[in-house]
Amino acid sequence: PGLIIGIIFLLPFIKFSFSNEGLVRFQQVSIFYQETKTSLLQTFFTNYWQNISPMTLFWYGEPTIAHLTPYRMSLLHLVEIPFVFLGLFYVIRFLRREFLPLLVLLFVGFVPAAITTLNPHALRAIFSLPALIILSALGFTYFIEKIRQLNVKRVILCIYITTLLFSGTRFLYVYHNKYTIHAGWDWQLG
């Protein structure tokens, strides 16, 4: 009964989404409605690469107008670079059935950003974020499990947690004290 009630409540939204008024925004940002000098496939793969690029994920973040301030931040912490790739290696090496949804989420999560203009775009690629976080955690866990000495494990764990706390604190400071001042007008803050 809950599913039926949910579908009933979604019907007006679905109807509006496929109406002329509902498709306006999609037509404004979709690569399918833009005139380009390249093929759709080439545009898609270029956009896809811009979103999965390590420079976007770990260094620059996204350069869209709303985030174009001197205080741009990457989507993931720099300290996570080796662990995301190690997690991906782990998942591919020990490919099991339970990893399949993770890989699908990782690769399909970037598609909404790839089929639109203004790339890279973090908000449109947000569905891939849980997969990236899980990969980072798997990579770190795999790395820690390979270390035999307990004292070395503790030191590495303390360094990693301290680095994440420092990075998270820096993000919160920049977000609350710098970014909102420079980009607040774009987000219509009072």
C-alpha positions in Angstrom: 0.0 0.0 0.0 2.9 2.4 0.7 4.3 2.0 -2.8 0.9 2.7 -4.4 0.4 5.8 -2.2 3.9 7.0 -3.2 3.2 6.5 -6.9 -0.1 8.4 -6.6 1.7 11.3 -5.0 4.4 11.2 -7.7 2.0 11.3 -10.6 1.6 15.1 -10.7 5.4 15.5 -10.5 6.0 13.0 -13.3 3.3 14.6 -15.5 4.9 18.1 -14.9 8.4 16.8 -15.6 7.5 15.7 -19.1 5.4 18.7 -20.0 6.8 21.6 -22.0 7.2 23.7 -18.9 9.0 20.9 -17.0 11.5 20.3 -19.8 12.6 23.9 -20.1 15.5 23.6 -17.6 16.6 20.2 -19.0 16.7 21.8 -22.5 18.8 24.7 -21.2 21.5 22.6 -19.6 21.4 19.3 -21.6 24.1 18.5 -24.2 21.3 17.0 -26.3 19.9 20.5 -27.0 23.2 22.4 -27.4 25.0 23.1 -30.7 28.6 21.9 -30.4 31.5 21.4 -32.8 32.0 17.9 -31.5 29.8 14.8 -31.5 27.5 14.0 -28.6 29.6 11.0 -27.7 32.8 13.0 -27.6 31.1 15.8 -25.6 29.8 13.2 -23.1 33.2 11.6 -22.6 34.9 15.0 -22.3 32.4 16.0 -19.7 32.7 12.7 -17.9 36.5 13.0 -17.7 36.2 16.5 -16.4 34.1 15.2 -13.5 36.2 12.2 -12.6 39.5 13.9 -13.1 41.8 13.7 -10.0 42.4 17.4 -10.3 38.6 18.0 -9.9 38.1 15.4 -7.2 41.2 16.2 -5.1 42.6 19.6 -6.0 40.5 22.3 -7.6 36.9 21.3 -7.2 34.5 22.7 -9.7 34.9 26.0 -11.5 31.2 26.9 -12.0 30.1 30.5 -11.5 28.4 29.8 -8.1 31.7 28.4 -6.8 34.2 30.6 -8.6 35.8 32.3 -5.6 39.4 32.3 -4.5 38.3 29.8 -1.8 37.3 26.9 -4.0 37.9 23.5 -2.4 38.2 20.0 -3.8 35.4 17.5 -3.4 37.6 15.0 -1.5 40.5 15.5 0.9 44.0 15.3 -0.5 44.9 12.7 2.1 42.3 10.4 0.5 44.0 10.2 -2.9 45.9 7.0 -2.3 43.0 5.4 -0.5 40.4 6.0 -3.2 42.7 4.4 -5.8 43.7 1.6 -3.4 40.0 1.0 -2.7 39.3 0.9 -6.4 42.2 -1.6 -6.9 40.8 -3.7 -4.0 37.3 -3.8 -5.4 38.5 -4.7 -8.9 41.0 -7.2 -7.6 38.6 -9.0 -5.3 35.6 -8.5 -7.5 32.6 -10.0 -5.7 28.9 -9.7 -6.2 28.5 -7.2 -3.3 30.9 -4.8 -4.9 28.8 -4.6 -8.1 26.4 -1.9 -6.8 29.3 0.2 -5.6 30.9 0.1 -9.1 27.6 0.9 -10.8 27.0 3.8 -8.4 30.5 5.1 -9.0 30.4 5.1 -12.8 26.7 5.9 -13.2 26.8 8.7 -10.6 28.9 10.9 -12.9 26.4 10.5 -15.9 24.0 13.4 -14.9 27.0 15.8 -14.9 28.3 14.4 -18.2 25.1 14.9 -20.1 24.9 18.6 -19.1 26.8 21.8 -19.7 29.0 23.5 -17.2 31.5 20.8 -16.3 32.8 19.7 -13.9 29.7 20.1 -11.7 29.8 18.6 -8.2 26.0 18.9 -7.5 25.1 17.0 -10.7 27.7 14.3 -9.8 26.7 14.0 -6.2 25.3 10.5 -6.6 28.9 9.2 -7.0 30.0 10.7 -3.7 28.9 7.7 -1.5 30.8 5.4 -3.8 33.9 7.5 -3.5 33.7 7.7 0.2 33.2 3.9 0.5 36.2 3.4 -1.8 38.3 5.6 0.3 37.3 3.7 3.5 37.9 0.3 1.8 41.3 1.5 0.6 42.3 2.7 4.0 41.1 -0.5 5.7 43.0 -2.6 3.1 46.1 -0.5 3.7 45.9 -0.8 7.5 45.3 -4.6 7.3 48.5 -5.0 5.3 50.5 -3.5 8.2 51.6 -6.2 10.6 52.9 -4.2 13.6 50.2 -2.8 15.9 52.3 0.3 16.9 52.7 1.3 13.3 49.0 0.8 12.7 48.2 3.1 15.6 50.6 5.8 14.4 49.2 5.7 10.9 45.7 5.8 12.1 46.4 8.8 14.4 48.1 10.6 11.5 45.2 9.9 9.2 42.5 11.0 11.6 44.5 14.1 12.6 44.9 15.0 8.9 41.2 14.5 8.2 40.3 16.6 11.3 42.6 19.4 10.2 41.3 19.2 6.6 37.7 19.2 7.8 38.3 22.1 10.2 39.9 24.1 7.4 36.9 23.4 5.1 34.5 24.6 7.8 36.6 27.7 8.4 36.8 28.6 4.8 33.1 27.8 4.2 31.8 29.8 7.1 34.2 32.7 7.1 35.4 33.2 3.5 33.2 31.4 0.9 29.9 32.8 2.1 31.2 36.3 1.9 32.4 35.9 -1.7 29.7 33.7 -3.1 26.7 34.5 -0.9 25.2 36.8 -3.5 25.0 33.9 -5.9 23.2 31.7 -3.4 20.8 34.6 -2.5 22.0 34.9 1.1 20.7 38.0 2.9 
